[in-house]
Amino acid sequence: MRVNVRIPTPLQSLTQGQAEVASHGATVTELLENLNQQYPGIKERLCDERGKLRRFVNVFVNEEDIRFLQMDQTPLKDGDDVSIIPAIAGGQ
Amino acid sequence: MSYMIGLKCRECGRLYPKEALFVCEYCFGSLEVDYDYDAIRRSFTKMSLAARPKNLWRYRELLPIEGEPTVGFFSGCTPFIKADRLAAALDVKTLYIKDDSVCHPTLSFKDRVVSIALSRARELHFDTVACASTGNLANAVSALAAWAGFDRYIFTPADLELGKVVASLIYKPTLVAVEGNYDEVNRLCTEIAAKYHWAFVNINIRPYYAEGSKTYGFEIAEQLDWQLPQHIVVPAAGGSLITKIWKAFKELQLLGFVREIPTRLYAAQATGCAPIVTAIKERTDIIKPVKPKTIAKSLAIGNPADGYYAVKAIEASGGWAEVATDEEIVAGMKLLAETEGIFTETAGGVTVAAAKKLIEEGRIPRDESVVISITGNGLKTQEPLLQQLGTPLKIQPTLASFEHTFRQHKEAKLA
């Protein structure tokens, strides 16, 4: 399987400047593990010491916020688009 | 003279240069402007303030620009009104309205934040400005960018009120109506901002932009002769305004303008979009996003960027939060208009309705001082009122026709 992951600007230094990378995983949690194999260090930037997504990181699967799905256990399938986006933006 | 040291992560404290940055590379926390308060203390005094022009730049030392301001010379310094008729209707002793429904030039408090954002965008050498907006910000960016000579790109949900669409288009921005809700527009714009070299006022310019909301708090303090109110009810969308009012009061305390902060903050949201109120009532700092469904479109942010900080500020102040249904919102708009002669938008209806509930519930004691924050103008959100206000009395241009109709009207009123 192949999942397309959009990488936010602050993390592109870890992906050799790529704004979009291919990875895989049956759930969001697995995807983050696999991303970390490909781009070491990326998980500790996205997750806290307990391995949970940080408060100010939002993840979207096919444009839907995973907090409306099954959080980090949201299942992924071949061809899914995942966006990682800083939560701090906007305001009316 | 600049009093701005740099940017600092609100979470981990890492320092960043004062550029178009908004998020910490390490922990994704938001960046906030860091000031040299010792230097500010020397020039920002009650005495120096008295002689300054009546616009929001009178608080210049506490605003994040390096040179002289270039945008917003007529914004801010809006009326602060002792609202005795509304006080009587709500059965509370001392009530004030801080009225940004008449802020120059686009009739909402967004003229404040945009004045700061565009002044800073110019210093950072941008020639194009942009925003993701529910309408008021769109109007403010469109107008002030026209005045300042920036190219302007505005992104909004496609289902905005006609008044807010017209009040953007007249200034000739590129207006992009996105088929989605505000949270989707915002996410899209975060991705666009990463790709295009534009000053998105509420994304990459956000640390500077957000500081503009402090002027609403500074003005309340100054207009009360540096006596802070005991209660202030604030509408909440992204949660930034209430957070920055608190910061404004903290800064005034730090600089010795006020000795203590007796103020409790209250967030007002619509029942159909209340992630901040829910967190307060459930006593948690985890903000659960929602899919908004409310006539208060300017408050329809289901995933509030500053929700966490808003909750922290409300808790620190000992305040609370309340919601208003669509019917209560319309009733709130009508009550404010009928008692105080102020026509506010739906968000103001939310605030009045929430204040009413907080007083009835005993959260706000009836004998203490209350400020209701009115942040937008009702001429922009007329749709929900169309079937709610009755119709004019239609007559022929004769005295007989008038007197006949007038008699009927009076009888109908009595019945």
Boltz contact constraints between the chains, C-beta under 6 A:
constraints:
  - contact:
      token1: [A, 9]
      token2: [B, 194]
      max_distance: 6.0
  - contact:
      token1: [A, 10]
      token2: [B, 25]
      max_distance: 6.0
  - contact:
      token1: [A, 54]
      token2: [B, 28]
      max_distance: 6.0
  - contact:
      token1: [A, 56]
      token2: [B, 28]
      max_distance: 6.0
  - contact:
      token1: [A, 56]
      token2: [B, 29]
      max_distance: 6.0
  - contact:
      token1: [A, 57]
      token2: [B, 28]
      max_distance: 6.0
  - contact:
      token1: [A, 65]
      token2: [B, 289]
      max_distance: 6.0
  - contact:
      token1: [A, 67]
      token2: [B, 289]
      max_distance: 6.0
  - contact:
      token1: [A, 85]
      token2: [B, 187]
      max_distance: 6.0
  - contact:
      token1: [A, 85]
      token2: [B, 190]
      max_distance: 6.0
  - contact:
      token1: [A, 86]
      token2: [B, 23]
      max_distance: 6.0
  - contact:
      token1: [A, 86]
      token2: [B, 28]
      max_distance: 6.0
  - contact:
      token1: [A, 88]
      token2: [B, 23]
      max_distance: 6.0
  - contact:
      token1: [A, 88]
      token2: [B, 30]
      max_distance: 6.0
  - contact:
      token1: [A, 88]
      token2: [B, 305]
      max_distance: 6.0
  - contact:
      token1: [A, 89]
      token2: [B, 186]
      max_distance: 6.0
  - contact:
      token1: [A, 89]
      token2: [B, 190]
      max_distance: 6.0
  - contact:
      token1: [A, 89]
      token2: [B, 203]
      max_distance: 6.0
  - contact:
      token1: [A, 89]
      token2: [B, 305]
      max_distance: 6.0
  - contact:
      token1: [A, 90]
      token2: [B, 132]
      max_distance: 6.0
  - contact:
      token1: [A, 90]
      token2: [B, 186]
      max_distance: 6.0
  - contact:
      token1: [A, 90]
      token2: [B, 202]
      max_distance: 6.0
  - contact:
      token1: [A, 90]
      token2: [B, 238]
      max_distance: 6.0
  - contact:
      token1: [A, 90]
      token2: [B, 305]
      max_distance: 6.0
  - contact:
      token1: [A, 91]
      token2: [B, 202]
      max_distance: 6.0
  - contact:
      token1: [A, 91]
      token2: [B, 238]
      max_distance: 6.0
  - contact:
      token1: [A, 91]
      token2: [B, 240]
      max_distance: 6.0
  - contact:
      token1: [A, 91]
      token2: [B, 305]
      max_distance: 6.0
  - contact:
      token1: [A, 92]
      token2: [B, 134]
      max_distance: 6.0
  - contact:
      token1: [A, 92]
      token2: [B, 136]
      max_distance: 6.0
  - contact:
      token1: [A, 92]
      token2: [B, 137]
      max_distance: 6.0
  - contact:
      token1: [A, 92]
      token2: [B, 237]
      max_distance: 6.0
